[in-house]
Amino acid sequence: MAAEPVWSVDPRTGKPREQVAVEATAEEVDRAVRAAHAARGALADRAARTALLRTAADLLDGSRDRVVEAADAETALGTVRLTGELARTTAQLRAFADTVEEGSFLDVRIDLPDPGAVPPRPDLRRWKVPLGVVAVYAASNFPLAFSVPGGDTASALAAGCPAVVKGHPDHPATSELCASLLRRAAAEAGLPEDVLVLVHGFDAGVALVRHPLVAAAGFTGSVRGGRALFDAAAARPVPIPFHGELGSLNPVVITPAAAEERAAGIGAGLAASMTLGAGQFCTKPGFVLAPAGAAGDRFLDALAAGVGETEPSVMLDHRMRDAFLAGVAERAALPGVDTPVAPGAGGAHTVSAGVLAVDAGRLAAGGHHLLLEECFGPVTVVARYTTREEAAAVLDLLPGNLTATLHTTEAADDPDAAPLLAALTPLAGRVLVNGWPTGVAVAAAQHHGGPYPATTSTATSVGATAIERWLRPVTYQSTPDRLLPPELRDGNPLGVPRR
């Protein structure tokens, strides 16, 4: 049977641009994983990993125009957005290089022997070691920062784990270009190129998560696709960790006092956030609890005005466009749902942003559960509540999220702020006050994850602690110093932070 071609498609027209690869067969996936597995020993050298990550960042920056041009041709996200995304991607690679060099991610803990303890304590030395080959499933909406050179790949390599990346079909040419740069970086750092291998194809993705030499997986995508892979990872003869980011509604709550204070500003800010990147951010605020009454009306008017001024946009592919059109039509048809700005088709290849509105009481009574599910694209749902208790009742119905946002007063005390913040905290991994969730800073304190279905684990995929997903602890007991890894030896010859 002939291998299926992998085409680069222009989302602005829906027409194929070029064939860039062929889908990997089961045999080719096996070879890719075995090649990556054979390269894992070379990654044990922390200095080489640091060099790899920094060289990869330099090569990506040096190829900026080519990378941005390729990504824009396949995603229609625009050169400004993609230039910023590339800068974020290379900064993330350098940040992981700093993490590896500094060494505290190894979490070294040493308990010296104490014969007088009850019971007696032997010499115990604990650190973390890499799991092995990591399968990375690239995202559609971030062709750089969450794709081949993105956070899952960068953190896996930083941990000492080779990565086999299943490229996303929406940007295969971008994936091939970035993979070639990362493999070149490996060679320049004195490492085997196969510390990073790229494969294409749906069947290849399934074979990858089932391969016995794959030790863990990272995924960013839909609930349906992520859950299928998560279940496959758990059903293996030897189950593996599966760190998936699946879906998020990212609720926002506006207190009555906040609406009185700055309704127009909140409405304009929400319009900008929910339409950013054609509403295709995983952190798009897709559900808003706003107070009923005159102040809430002013907020909704400002939101509608901002959204109404947004030009029709191209989504990442026509399949997503079709799903968006079907999703907003189904939601708008529900009884009691108003359309302050009707979302829908903006043209043959575009969509128009929109706003749906409903009484929160209808949701609190258990109706319209569809409005509490993510709709990927430029639309948000505004539920109007009359009491704090009604807002809290709706929050109780929400699934897990990446983010949750509270808008309260900026100067005066707000009696609703603390109770509503407490109600939002169990729902998300990142809780914001008086801001917007689109945009995820790469920082040590960042957490990009949340209760299911936002993610399938408690880990983060952004920030320094993302490396922890690909490590496991090992303790050496009563082991002669000469046999210990250098990081655990007496005198700390490598200067690693230790407890």
N, C-alpha and C positions, 0 to 999 in steps of 0.2 A: 504494500500500500504506500503510495507516494506521500511524502511529508507535506503537511499543510503549510502554505506560505504565510508569513507574518507581514502584513501591510501597514505602512504608515498612512494614516488617513487625515485629511484636512477637515476639522470639525466645522469650519466656516462654510464648507460646501458639501460635506459628506462624501467627497470623492477621494479615492485612493491616490497617494502621492508616489509611493515607491515600495517595492518589496525589500525589506531590510534583513529578513532572517526566515527560518522555517521553524515550526514547532518541534520541540525536542521529543524524541521517542522515549519509551521506558528505558531502553538500553543507553541512550545518551544521558538521561538523568542519572542513571547508575554510574556512568563514567564520570560525570560531573561531581557527584557526591564523593566518589572514591578519590578523585584527584584532590578535592578540597581536604578530605580526611588525611591524605598523605602529606599535605602541607602544614598540618596543625603543629608539628613539632617545631618548625621554624619560627612560629609565632610566640614561642615560650620566651624569647628574648624581648624584654620590655623596651630596650633601647631601639630595637628594630621596629617594634610596633609604633613607637613614637615617631620614628623617621617615616614610616609608611603613612601615617595619618597626616603629618605635616606636608609631606611631598604630594599626597593626593589633593590637599587643599590648594597648594601652589599650582599644580597642574590644572585644576578646575578653574582657578582664577585666571591663569594664563590663557585658557581657552574660552573665556567668558563669552565672547561674541558668538562663537560657534555653538556653544551650549545653549545660550539664550535663544538664538535663532532657531535651532532645532526644536526646542521645547515649545516655543510660540507657534511654530508651524503645526504642531501636533495637538496643542491644547487650547489655543486662542486666548491664553491668559494675559498676553501683552508683555512687551519688553520691560516696562517699568516694574511690574509685579515680579517677573521672573528674574530680573537683575537683582532685586532685593532678596528673592528666595535663594539665589545662588550664593549671595553674600552670607546669608544665614547658614547655608549648608556648609560652606568652608569654615565659617566661624565655629560651627559645631564640631567639625573634624579637628580643628586646632584645640578646642576646649577638651576633647577626649584625649588628645596627645598630652596636654598638661596634666590631666587626671592620671594617666598611666605613669608619667614621669614622677609625679609627686608620691604616688604609691599608697595613699590611705584607703583606696578602694579595695585593697587586699584584706583589710580589716584584721590585721595581725593582732593577736591576743596571746599573751604569755603568762602562764601561772607557774611560778617556780615551785619545786618540790617542798613539801612541808610534812615531815614524818610525824610531827606532833599534832596535826589536825585529826579530827574525828569525823569520818575515817581518814587515814593518812592520804595525803595528796601527792600524786606523782608529778613529774615534770610534764606539762601540757603546753603545746604550741599550736595555735590555730591560725589558719589563713584560708583564702579562697582560691580555687583553681578553675580554669575554664571547663565548660561542659563538653565542648566538641563542635562539630559542624552545626551551624545555625541556618535554617531555611528562612529566607526573608521574602515576604510577599509585598511587592511595591504597591503604593497607593495611586489612584487615578488623579486626585486633585492637587497633589504636590509632586510634580515630576522630578524634583531634585531633593527637597528636604525630607520627603518620606518615600523616596524611591531608591534607585540603585546606590547613590552616594549618601543616602539619608541616615537618619538617626539609628535605625535598627542595624544597618550595615556598619556604621561607624562605631557603635557601642559594642557590637559583636567582635569586630577586629580589635578594639581596645581591650576587650576582655581576654583576647588570645584565641578567639574562635574564628575559623574560616567561615565564610558566608557563601551560600549558593542562593542567588537572587532569582526569583521568578518575576520577570519583567511584566509590567502592566501593558495590556494590549492597546491602550490609548496613546502610548508614547514609546514605541519600540525603538525608533531611531535615536531618540534621546537616551534611552537605556543603553543601547549599544555604544554610543559615544562615551557616556560616563563610565561604563564598565571598562572600556579600553584605556581610559585615563587612570582608573584605579589599578588596573593590572600593570600598567606602565609604572605607576608609583611603587608597586610592590617590587618590581624588578630593580628600580633605582635604589630601593632601600635594602637590596640584597636578599629579598624574600622570593619564594616561588610565586609566579603570577596566579596560580590556582588557589591562593588564599581568598580570591574573589572569582566566582564563576557565575555567568548569566545564562539562564534558560528561558524559553518562551513556551506558552501553550497551557490551556486549561488542564489537559490530562497530565502535563508535566508537573503542574502544581499539586495535583492529587498524589502522583507518584513520589514527589519530593517529601511530603509530610509523612508518608508511609515508609520511607527508606530506612533500613535498620541502622545506618551510620549517621543519620540526622539526629542530633541530640536535643534540639529545641527549635522553636519557630516563632517568628514575629510577623504579625499581619496587621494591615490597615485597610479597611474596606467596609463592605456591607454586613449587616447582621446575618443575612442568609448565607453568604459565602463564607464568612468567618466562622459561623456556628458549624457549618459542614466540616471545615478543616479542623476546628477544635474537637469535634466529636471523633474525627478520624485519628487525631493525635492521641486521644484518650483510649481509643479502641485498639491501638497497636499491642502486640504481645508485650512490648516494653513501652508503656506510655511515656510521653515526653511533655515538658512544659510548653504551653502554647500561650503566647502573650498577644492577644488580639484586641485591636480597637475596632469596634463594630458600628456603633451608632449613638447619637446623642441629640437630645432636644435642646439642651442648654437653657433652662428656664430663667426668666428675669421677673423679679417682683418690684413693683414701684409702689412705695408707700403713699398714702394720701398727702402727707406733708411734703414729700418730694415733688409730687405733681403740682401742688399749690406753689411751690418755690420756683420750679423751672420746667414746666411742662413742655414748652417749645424746645428747649435744649435737649431734653431726654428724647423727645420724638425725633429730632433731627439726628441725634447720635445713633439711635436704633436703626433708622433708615440707612445710614451709612454702613453700619456693622452687618446688617442682615442681607444687604445687596453686594457686599464686598466679594469680588471674585465670582460674580453671578450666583451668590448664595451657596457656593460649593465648599465652604470651609467646614471642617468637622466641628468647629466651635461656633458656628452660626447661631445666634439667638433665635430659636424657632418657636418659642412659646413665651408669652408675656402675660403676667397678671397685673392689670392696671385698675385703679379705683373707678367706680362709677361716679357720676356727678360732673359738674362743670370743669373741674381741673383735669379729670380724666378725659373729658371731651377735647380739651385743648391739646393734650398729649396726642390723642388719636388723630386730630386734625394735622398736627405738625408731622407725625409719622406718615400720614397719607400724602401730604404735600411732598415730603422728601422722596418717598418711594415713587410717586407719580412723575417726578422729574428724572427718574433713572431711565437711561436709554435701554432699549432691548439688548440682550446679551446672548452670546454664544455659549452653550454649555460644552462640557468636555467631549461628549459624543452624542449622536442622535438617539441612541438607546436611552441615555439619561434624560434627554429632552422629552422623549415620549413618556417616560415614567413620571416626570415632573408634571406634564400636561394632564395625564390621567389622574395623578394624585391630587392636584389642586381642584380639578373638576369634581372628583368624588367628595372632597371636603366641602367645597362651596355648595354642593347640592344638599347637604344635611339640613334638616329643619332648624330654624333659628340662627343660622350662620349668615352674617352679612359680609359684603365685600366692599369695604371702603375704597380699596383699589383692587380691581379684578386681575388676578394673575392669569397668565395664559400664553398663547402663541404671540410672538412679536413679529413673526415673519416665517418664511419657509425653513429657516435654519436657526431662529432665535426664539427667546422667551421674554416675556414681560414680567417684571416683579409685581408682587401684590401683597395685600393685607387682608386677612380674614378676621372677623370679630364675632364673639359669642358671649352670652351671659355665663359667668362662672357657675352660677347656680345649676345650670343645665349639666355642667361637667361634674360638679360635686354630687349631684344626684345619681351619677353613674352612667350618664349618657355620652355619646359621641367620643368613644375611646380613640377613634381614628385621629382626632385632633391632638391627642397626646402621643402620637408617633411621629418620628422624624420624617419630613418631606424634603428630600435633597434638592436644593435649588433656591431661588430668591423669593421666598414667601415666609411670613411669620403669622402666628395666630395670637390674637389679643383677646384674653378672657377678662371681662369686666366684673369685679367683685364689689360687694357692698360692705362686708365686715372682714376683720382680720381672720376670724374663725372660718369664714367661707374660703378665703385664700388658702389657709392652712389645710383645709379639707381637700382642695384641689391638689396641693403639693403632695399630699399623702398618696395620691393616685399615680404619681409620676414614676417612671423607671429610673435607673441609674444614669448619670450624666458625666461628661467631662468637666463641665463648668456649671455654676449657678451664680446668679448676679442679683444683688440687692441695690436698689436706688433709694436712698434716704436723703434727709436734709444735709446740707454741707456746713451749716453754721449752728442752727438751734438743735435742741434735744428733740428726738423723734421717738415717741412711746412705742411705735410699732417696729422699730428697727431691730432691737435685740431678739424679740420673739420670732420675727420672720427670718432673721439670720440663723437662729437655732433650727428653724424648720427647713432651711435650705441646706445646711451643712451635711446632713446624712445623704444628700442626693448626689454629691459631686466630689471630684478630686481637687478642684480648684474653685474657691469661692471668692467672688469679686464684690467690692463695694464701690458704687459710683463710677463704674467704668464699663468697658465692653469686652467680651471674651475673645473676639477674633484677634489673633496675634498671640503667640506663645513664646515668651522670652526663653532663650537658652541660658539657664542659670542653675547654680547648685541647688537652690531651694525650690526649683520648679517641680510641679507634679502634673503630668499630662496622662491622666487615667481616671478611673472612677468606677462606681458599682456597675455591675452588669445591667444592660448590654453595652455600656460605654466601653468597658474593657473586660477581658476574661480573667484578669489577675489583679492583684493590688499594686502592681508595679507601675512605673512611669516609663514612657517612651521618649521623653525629652528631659534634658538635664543630666548632670553627672551621675546620678544614681540609676540611670537607665542601664548602666553597665552591669548592675547587680543581677539582671535577668539571666545572664549567660554564665554565672559563676555558681559554684557550690562550695560549702565549707569542708575542710579536712583538718583534723587534729592529729598531730604526732605526739605520741606518749613515750616518755623515757627513751628518746632517740638520741644517739651520739651526735655531737655537734657536727662532725664531719659529714654525716649522712643527711643533715637537714638542708632544705633550700636556703640559699644565702640570706633571704629576707627574714628567716627565723633563727639564725645563728647568734650565739653570744657575741656581744660587741656591736651588733647591728651594722655589718660592713657596708651595706647599701644605703643606710640612713633612712629606712622606711619608717613612717609613723607607726608606733606600736603602743598597745595598751597593756 
